Amino acid sequence: MSGNLLALISVGFLAGSFGALLGVGGGVILVPGLILVAGLPFHSAVAASLVCVVATSVSGSSVYLKRGRVLLDVAVRLQFYTVFGAVLAGLVATRIPAPPLYLAFSVLLLMMAYRMMPLRKRESSGARPVSGPGSPKVVAASVGAGSVAGFLGVGGGILNVPILHLLLGQPFDRAVATSVYMIGVTGAAAAIVYIARGDLDPAVAALTVLGTVAGAGVAALVGDRFDQRVLKAIFVLLLLYVAFLMGSRGLAAF
């Protein structure tokens, strides 16, 4: 195992904190961090990231559940579709050319970022539901969120939060808390596929999980102190950043 203990724990702590505050699991930090710090190949980094996403969910949602922030009925209804997308993506991830997928996700994330921009006239507390949890639009988006988790190891929260906030009209803080709860099951479903294929480095995953659990727990406890508009703006920047990374990766492969 390359890298060092402190670096892996630090990457995990940063990803766990970031993931719990924004409901995205932290995979955006974990996957590139594990590739650079631990020298893991892409699919191994995705496998370790998914395990850490589960840890983020357990640590963060335990706090959010106690505070009544998680929309359990909505989460349960959407979870089936996200898990389906995650398992399907995990099974076919090594068989589908990556460049077109990266470009498609990049465009999708740019559209989500535009719709969630704080300057638009759509406040988190007053958003009106566009669709119900069982509508074709929400079902398709949820399968897409699971697919993102399976393909890229980012937990699916990068799409869960916009789905809950924009399509279902939930306040941003409730969307984040519910997403943190959902990404655990989604991440576990995808991780099982990668683990069964032998992509996981247990030592790297164990060290990173230590930092992830600590970071997610701290972030969930202090999350109430942050202005929701600021968190929403950070989330938009995250969407733009991930869109840029995936778009660049996709274009570079052509």
C-alpha atoms as a printed R data frame, in Angstrom:
    type eleno elety resid chain resno       x      y       z
1   ATOM     1    CA   MET     A     1   0.000  0.000   0.000
2   ATOM     2    CA   SER     A     2   1.428  3.355  -1.041
3   ATOM     3    CA   GLY     A     3   0.752  6.647   0.658
4   ATOM     4    CA   ASN     A     4   0.713  7.144   4.409
5   ATOM     5    CA   LEU     A     5  -1.752  6.734   7.242
6   ATOM     6    CA   LEU     A     6  -2.167 10.436   8.031
7   ATOM     7    CA   ALA     A     7  -2.773 11.388   4.409
8   ATOM     8    CA   LEU     A     8  -5.461  8.735   3.933
9   ATOM     9    CA   ILE     A     9  -7.236  9.665   7.160
10  ATOM    10    CA   SER     A    10  -7.061 13.354   6.207
11  ATOM    11    CA   VAL     A    11  -8.569 12.676   2.774
12  ATOM    12    CA   GLY     A    12 -11.333 10.695   4.460
13  ATOM    13    CA   PHE     A    13 -12.018 13.435   7.029
14  ATOM    14    CA   LEU     A    14 -12.262 16.125   4.364
15  ATOM    15    CA   ALA     A    15 -14.526 13.996   2.183
16  ATOM    16    CA   GLY     A    16 -16.746 12.996   5.105
17  ATOM    17    CA   SER     A    17 -17.168 16.594   6.261
18  ATOM    18    CA   PHE     A    18 -17.888 17.842   2.772
19  ATOM    19    CA   GLY     A    19 -20.265 14.977   2.031
20  ATOM    20    CA   ALA     A    20 -22.323 15.332   5.209
21  ATOM    21    CA   LEU     A    21 -22.727 19.094   4.781
22  ATOM    22    CA   LEU     A    22 -23.875 18.858   1.163
23  ATOM    23    CA   GLY     A    23 -25.415 15.381   1.021
24  ATOM    24    CA   VAL     A    24 -23.077 14.096  -1.681
25  ATOM    25    CA   GLY     A    25 -21.093 11.369   0.077
26  ATOM    26    CA   GLY     A    26 -17.666 12.939  -0.539
27  ATOM    27    CA   GLY     A    27 -16.730 10.775  -3.509
28  ATOM    28    CA   VAL     A    28 -15.801 13.856  -5.517
29  ATOM    29    CA   ILE     A    29 -12.884 14.280  -3.118
30  ATOM    30    CA   LEU     A    30 -12.261 10.615  -2.359
31  ATOM    31    CA   VAL     A    31 -11.821  9.260  -5.891
32  ATOM    32    CA   PRO     A    32  -9.167 11.753  -7.056
33  ATOM    33    CA   GLY     A    33  -7.640 11.831  -3.553
34  ATOM    34    CA   LEU     A    34  -7.177  8.068  -3.412
35  ATOM    35    CA   ILE     A    35  -5.749  8.003  -6.921
36  ATOM    36    CA   LEU     A    36  -3.176 10.682  -6.022
37  ATOM    37    CA   VAL     A    37  -2.439  9.760  -2.383
38  ATOM    38    CA   ALA     A    38  -2.718  5.978  -2.458
39  ATOM    39    CA   GLY     A    39  -1.821  5.445  -6.114
40  ATOM    40    CA   LEU     A    40  -4.948  3.362  -6.724
41  ATOM    41    CA   PRO     A    41  -6.253  2.586 -10.218
42  ATOM    42    CA   PHE     A    42  -9.584  4.207 -11.072
43  ATOM    43    CA   HIS     A    43 -11.878  1.263 -10.323
44  ATOM    44    CA   SER     A    44 -10.103  0.526  -7.026
45  ATOM    45    CA   ALA     A    45 -10.501  4.172  -6.007
46  ATOM    46    CA   VAL     A    46 -14.209  3.979  -6.878
47  ATOM    47    CA   ALA     A    47 -14.581  0.818  -4.758
48  ATOM    48    CA   ALA     A    48 -12.913  2.400  -1.723
49  ATOM    49    CA   SER     A    49 -14.904  5.599  -2.228
50  ATOM    50    CA   LEU     A    50 -18.190  3.686  -2.193
51  ATOM    51    CA   VAL     A    51 -17.278  2.018   1.107
52  ATOM    52    CA   CYS     A    52 -16.516  5.456   2.556
53  ATOM    53    CA   VAL     A    53 -19.796  6.813   1.197
54  ATOM    54    CA   VAL     A    54 -21.587  4.186   3.280
55  ATOM    55    CA   ALA     A    55 -19.609  5.318   6.335
56  ATOM    56    CA   THR     A    56 -20.508  8.949   5.639
57  ATOM    57    CA   SER     A    57 -24.168  8.013   5.430
58  ATOM    58    CA   VAL     A    58 -24.173  6.049   8.689
59  ATOM    59    CA   SER     A    59 -22.303  8.742  10.607
60  ATOM    60    CA   GLY     A    60 -24.168 11.737   9.186
61  ATOM    61    CA   SER     A    61 -27.691 10.349   8.994
62  ATOM    62    CA   SER     A    62 -27.583  9.159  12.612
63  ATOM    63    CA   VAL     A    63 -27.491 12.836  13.586
64  ATOM    64    CA   TYR     A    64 -30.010 13.971  10.974
65  ATOM    65    CA   LEU     A    65 -32.477 11.228  11.953
66  ATOM    66    CA   LYS     A    66 -32.420 12.329  15.584
67  ATOM    67    CA   ARG     A    67 -33.211 15.871  14.481
68  ATOM    68    CA   GLY     A    68 -36.102 14.769  12.277
69  ATOM    69    CA   ARG     A    69 -34.519 16.121   9.084
70  ATOM    70    CA   VAL     A    70 -34.711 12.906   7.025
71  ATOM    71    CA   LEU     A    71 -37.820 12.394   4.862
72  ATOM    72    CA   LEU     A    72 -38.035  8.649   5.409
73  ATOM    73    CA   ASP     A    73 -41.138  8.033   3.302
74  ATOM    74    CA   VAL     A    74 -39.604  9.779   0.294
75  ATOM    75    CA   ALA     A    75 -36.223  8.125   0.828
76  ATOM    76    CA   VAL     A    76 -37.716  4.632   0.915
77  ATOM    77    CA   ARG     A    77 -39.690  5.228  -2.275
78  ATOM    78    CA   LEU     A    78 -36.711  6.583  -4.207
79  ATOM    79    CA   GLN     A    79 -34.185  4.109  -2.804
80  ATOM    80    CA   PHE     A    80 -35.355  1.232  -4.990
81  ATOM    81    CA   TYR     A    81 -34.590  3.199  -8.157
82  ATOM    82    CA   THR     A    82 -31.201  4.492  -6.993
83  ATOM    83    CA   VAL     A    83 -30.107  1.004  -5.912
84  ATOM    84    CA   PHE     A    84 -31.206 -0.406  -9.269
85  ATOM    85    CA   GLY     A    85 -29.143  2.206 -11.095
86  ATOM    86    CA   ALA     A    86 -26.115  1.636  -8.836
87  ATOM    87    CA   VAL     A    87 -26.077 -2.142  -9.266
88  ATOM    88    CA   LEU     A    88 -26.638 -1.911 -13.010
89  ATOM    89    CA   ALA     A    89 -23.825  0.621 -13.394
90  ATOM    90    CA   GLY     A    90 -21.465 -1.456 -11.246
91  ATOM    91    CA   LEU     A    91 -22.105 -4.528 -13.394
92  ATOM    92    CA   VAL     A    92 -21.490 -2.811 -16.715
93  ATOM    93    CA   ALA     A    93 -18.958 -0.154 -15.675
94  ATOM    94    CA   THR     A    94 -16.002 -1.983 -17.203
95  ATOM    95    CA   ARG     A    95 -17.852 -2.786 -20.442
96  ATOM    96    CA   ILE     A    96 -19.038  0.656 -21.531
97  ATOM    97    CA   PRO     A    97 -16.644  3.251 -22.986
98  ATOM    98    CA   ALA     A    98 -16.205  5.951 -20.374
99  ATOM    99    CA   PRO     A    99 -15.862  9.110 -22.536
100 ATOM   100    CA   PRO     A   100 -19.507  9.359 -23.686
101 ATOM   101    CA   LEU     A   101 -20.704  8.740 -20.125
102 ATOM   102    CA   TYR     A   102 -18.460 11.454 -18.724
103 ATOM   103    CA   LEU     A   103 -19.705 13.948 -21.295
104 ATOM   104    CA   ALA     A   104 -23.357 13.062 -20.699
105 ATOM   105    CA   PHE     A   105 -23.013 13.458 -16.932
106 ATOM   106    CA   SER     A   106 -21.144 16.721 -17.450
107 ATOM   107    CA   VAL     A   107 -24.034 18.201 -19.436
108 ATOM   108    CA   LEU     A   108 -26.553 16.936 -16.896
109 ATOM   109    CA   LEU     A   109 -24.648 18.477 -13.999
110 ATOM   110    CA   LEU     A   110 -24.374 21.818 -15.791
111 ATOM   111    CA   MET     A   111 -28.149 21.840 -16.208
112 ATOM   112    CA   MET     A   112 -28.618 21.012 -12.514
113 ATOM   113    CA   ALA     A   113 -26.184 23.753 -11.496
114 ATOM   114    CA   TYR     A   114 -28.081 26.326 -13.529
115 ATOM   115    CA   ARG     A   115 -31.406 25.367 -11.947
116 ATOM   116    CA   MET     A   116 -29.976 25.473  -8.418
117 ATOM   117    CA   MET     A   117 -28.163 28.789  -8.666
118 ATOM   118    CA   PRO     A   118 -29.050 30.897  -5.589
119 ATOM   119    CA   LEU     A   119 -29.536 33.994  -7.754
120 ATOM   120    CA   ARG     A   120 -32.511 32.396  -9.460
121 ATOM   121    CA   LYS     A   121 -35.954 33.126  -8.024
122 ATOM   122    CA   ARG     A   122 -36.375 29.808  -6.281
123 ATOM   123    CA   GLU     A   123 -35.899 29.812  -2.536
124 ATOM   124    CA   SER     A   124 -35.277 26.523  -0.763
125 ATOM   125    CA   SER     A   125 -38.015 27.167   1.759
126 ATOM   126    CA   GLY     A   126 -40.591 28.003  -0.860
127 ATOM   127    CA   ALA     A   127 -39.852 25.566  -3.658
128 ATOM   128    CA   ARG     A   128 -42.971 23.982  -5.107
129 ATOM   129    CA   PRO     A   129 -42.998 20.306  -6.032
130 ATOM   130    CA   VAL     A   130 -42.829 19.796  -9.781
131 ATOM   131    CA   SER     A   131 -43.355 16.038  -9.646
132 ATOM   132    CA   GLY     A   132 -44.300 13.281  -7.212
133 ATOM   133    CA   PRO     A   133 -41.905 10.536  -6.008
134 ATOM   134    CA   GLY     A   134 -43.428  8.036  -8.443
135 ATOM   135    CA   SER     A   135 -43.473 10.244 -11.535
136 ATOM   136    CA   PRO     A   136 -41.484  9.087 -14.596
137 ATOM   137    CA   LYS     A   137 -39.240 12.143 -14.347
138 ATOM   138    CA   VAL     A   138 -38.286 11.459 -10.726
139 ATOM   139    CA   VAL     A   139 -37.895  7.707 -11.324
140 ATOM   140    CA   ALA     A   140 -35.569  8.293 -14.275
141 ATOM   141    CA   ALA     A   141 -33.561 10.876 -12.338
142 ATOM   142    CA   SER     A   142 -33.247  8.512  -9.353
143 ATOM   143    CA   VAL     A   143 -31.979  5.684 -11.552
144 ATOM   144    CA   GLY     A   144 -29.509  8.202 -12.959
145 ATOM   145    CA   ALA     A   145 -28.370  9.150  -9.453
146 ATOM   146    CA   GLY     A   146 -27.709  5.498  -8.674
147 ATOM   147    CA   SER     A   147 -25.867  5.084 -11.952
148 ATOM   148    CA   VAL     A   148 -23.600  8.007 -11.091
149 ATOM   149    CA   ALA     A   149 -22.747  6.238  -7.836
150 ATOM   150    CA   GLY     A   150 -22.015  2.964  -9.587
151 ATOM   151    CA   PHE     A   151 -19.934  4.428 -12.393
152 ATOM   152    CA   LEU     A   152 -18.018  7.150 -10.547
153 ATOM   153    CA   GLY     A   153 -18.119  6.277  -6.838
154 ATOM   154    CA   VAL     A   154 -19.602  9.637  -5.834
155 ATOM   155    CA   GLY     A   155 -22.561  8.298  -3.858
156 ATOM   156    CA   GLY     A   156 -25.350  9.598  -6.067
157 ATOM   157    CA   GLY     A   157 -26.005 12.587  -3.824
158 ATOM   158    CA   ILE     A   158 -24.781 14.898  -6.550
159 ATOM   159    CA   LEU     A   159 -28.162 14.186  -8.194
160 ATOM   160    CA   ASN     A   160 -30.216 13.174  -5.137
161 ATOM   161    CA   VAL     A   161 -30.122 16.683  -3.708
162 ATOM   162    CA   PRO     A   162 -31.361 18.401  -6.895
163 ATOM   163    CA   ILE     A   163 -34.060 15.724  -7.298
164 ATOM   164    CA   LEU     A   164 -35.332 16.264  -3.764
165 ATOM   165    CA   HIS     A   165 -34.999 20.038  -3.873
166 ATOM   166    CA   LEU     A   166 -36.043 20.910  -7.420
167 ATOM   167    CA   LEU     A   167 -38.416 18.138  -8.471
168 ATOM   168    CA   LEU     A   168 -39.991 17.308  -5.115
169 ATOM   169    CA   GLY     A   169 -39.889 20.845  -3.719
170 ATOM   170    CA   GLN     A   170 -38.166 19.977  -0.431
171 ATOM   171    CA   PRO     A   171 -36.176 22.603   1.534
172 ATOM   172    CA   PHE     A   172 -32.467 22.401   0.809
173 ATOM   173    CA   ASP     A   173 -31.508 21.293   4.330
174 ATOM   174    CA   ARG     A   174 -34.101 18.475   4.240
175 ATOM   175    CA   ALA     A   175 -32.865 17.459   0.791
176 ATOM   176    CA   VAL     A   176 -29.286 17.236   2.096
177 ATOM   177    CA   ALA     A   177 -30.266 15.196   5.170
178 ATOM   178    CA   THR     A   178 -32.408 12.805   3.127
179 ATOM   179    CA   SER     A   179 -29.663 12.401   0.534
180 ATOM   180    CA   VAL     A   180 -27.115 11.558   3.259
181 ATOM   181    CA   TYR     A   181 -29.484  8.833   4.446
182 ATOM   182    CA   MET     A   182 -30.075  7.479   0.919
183 ATOM   183    CA   ILE     A   183 -26.472  7.326  -0.269
184 ATOM   184    CA   GLY     A   184 -25.616  4.648   2.279
185 ATOM   185    CA   VAL     A   185 -27.846  2.010   0.714
186 ATOM   186    CA   THR     A   186 -26.991  3.116  -2.821
187 ATOM   187    CA   GLY     A   187 -23.260  3.096  -2.097
188 ATOM   188    CA   ALA     A   188 -23.427 -0.318  -0.424
189 ATOM   189    CA   ALA     A   189 -25.247 -1.847  -3.394
190 ATOM   190    CA   ALA     A   190 -22.611 -0.607  -5.830
191 ATOM   191    CA   ALA     A   191 -19.715 -1.431  -3.483
192 ATOM   192    CA   ILE     A   192 -20.758 -5.090  -3.274
193 ATOM   193    CA   VAL     A   193 -20.304 -5.428  -7.029
194 ATOM   194    CA   TYR     A   194 -16.820 -3.881  -6.944
195 ATOM   195    CA   ILE     A   195 -15.772 -5.900  -3.889
196 ATOM   196    CA   ALA     A   196 -16.954 -9.148  -5.495
197 ATOM   197    CA   ARG     A   197 -14.829 -8.298  -8.528
198 ATOM   198    CA   GLY     A   198 -11.744 -7.825  -6.313
199 ATOM   199    CA   ASP     A   199 -11.332 -4.077  -6.871
200 ATOM   200    CA   LEU     A   200 -11.205 -3.075  -3.176
201 ATOM   201    CA   ASP     A   201  -7.944 -2.552  -1.240
202 ATOM   202    CA   PRO     A   202  -9.117 -3.293   2.345
203 ATOM   203    CA   ALA     A   203  -6.205 -1.505   4.053
204 ATOM   204    CA   VAL     A   204  -6.725  1.730   2.135
205 ATOM   205    CA   ALA     A   205 -10.479  1.580   2.651
206 ATOM   206    CA   ALA     A   206 -10.152  0.959   6.407
207 ATOM   207    CA   LEU     A   207  -7.847  3.932   6.979
208 ATOM   208    CA   THR     A   208  -9.946  6.249   4.834
209 ATOM   209    CA   VAL     A   209 -13.174  5.186   6.540
210 ATOM   210    CA   LEU     A   210 -11.726  6.252   9.922
211 ATOM   211    CA   GLY     A   211 -11.386  9.811   8.690
212 ATOM   212    CA   THR     A   212 -14.694  9.708   6.840
213 ATOM   213    CA   VAL     A   213 -16.720  8.707   9.896
214 ATOM   214    CA   ALA     A   214 -15.105 11.415  12.024
215 ATOM   215    CA   GLY     A   215 -15.560 14.119   9.395
216 ATOM   216    CA   ALA     A   216 -19.198 13.253   8.669
217 ATOM   217    CA   GLY     A   217 -20.097 13.183  12.360
218 ATOM   218    CA   VAL     A   218 -18.537 16.578  13.044
219 ATOM   219    CA   ALA     A   219 -20.100 18.155   9.949
220 ATOM   220    CA   ALA     A   220 -23.582 16.861  10.778
221 ATOM   221    CA   LEU     A   221 -23.330 18.274  14.305
222 ATOM   222    CA   VAL     A   222 -22.273 21.767  13.214
223 ATOM   223    CA   GLY     A   223 -24.233 21.931   9.949
224 ATOM   224    CA   ASP     A   224 -27.029 24.006  11.531
225 ATOM   225    CA   ARG     A   225 -24.611 26.883  12.003
226 ATOM   226    CA   PHE     A   226 -24.147 27.377   8.259
227 ATOM   227    CA   ASP     A   227 -26.362 29.645   6.184
228 ATOM   228    CA   GLN     A   228 -28.389 27.470   3.807
229 ATOM   229    CA   ARG     A   229 -27.830 29.968   0.980
230 ATOM   230    CA   VAL     A   230 -24.078 29.620   1.432
231 ATOM   231    CA   LEU     A   231 -24.298 25.825   1.391
232 ATOM   232    CA   LYS     A   232 -26.463 25.991  -1.703
233 ATOM   233    CA   ALA     A   233 -23.920 28.223  -3.442
234 ATOM   234    CA   ILE     A   234 -21.135 25.796  -2.496
235 ATOM   235    CA   PHE     A   235 -23.205 22.945  -3.892
236 ATOM   236    CA   VAL     A   236 -23.609 24.773  -7.212
237 ATOM   237    CA   LEU     A   237 -19.838 25.289  -7.351
238 ATOM   238    CA   LEU     A   238 -19.393 21.582  -6.654
239 ATOM   239    CA   LEU     A   239 -21.708 20.698  -9.537
240 ATOM   240    CA   LEU     A   240 -19.750 22.980 -11.859
241 ATOM   241    CA   TYR     A   241 -16.432 21.529 -10.670
242 ATOM   242    CA   VAL     A   242 -17.511 17.925 -11.195
243 ATOM   243    CA   ALA     A   243 -19.017 18.823 -14.570
244 ATOM   244    CA   PHE     A   244 -15.682 20.337 -15.601
245 ATOM   245    CA   LEU     A   245 -13.706 17.306 -14.421
246 ATOM   246    CA   MET     A   246 -15.944 14.813 -16.189
247 ATOM   247    CA   GLY     A   247 -16.174 16.901 -19.344
248 ATOM   248    CA   SER     A   248 -12.400 17.280 -19.481
249 ATOM   249    CA   ARG     A   249 -11.864 13.561 -18.932
250 ATOM   250    CA   GLY     A   250 -14.372 12.711 -21.631
251 ATOM   251    CA   LEU     A   251 -12.904 15.108 -24.207
252 ATOM   252    CA   ALA     A   252  -9.334 14.014 -23.474
253 ATOM   253    CA   ALA     A   253 -10.187 10.429 -24.384
254 ATOM   254    CA   PHE     A   254 -11.354 11.304 -27.918
